[in-house]
């Protein structure tokens, strides 16, 4: 398996995405937000996992429900 500069092993995956989504992803790469598609997709996966970890730790039922005015 290839290794990234961070030393982490990487694996190749295949995924299907709508063309419009791919165009938007390519636009972000062209704008210099990411070096390539793989970096952008890794970032998106990391953000999803981070968000899910926050949801898991927050226990929203402990928060008071907002009052509607």
Secondary structure, DSSP 8 states (H G I E B T S, - for coil): --B-TTS-B---------HHHHHHHHHHHHTTSSSSHHHHHHHHHHHHHHHHHHHHHH-GGGS------
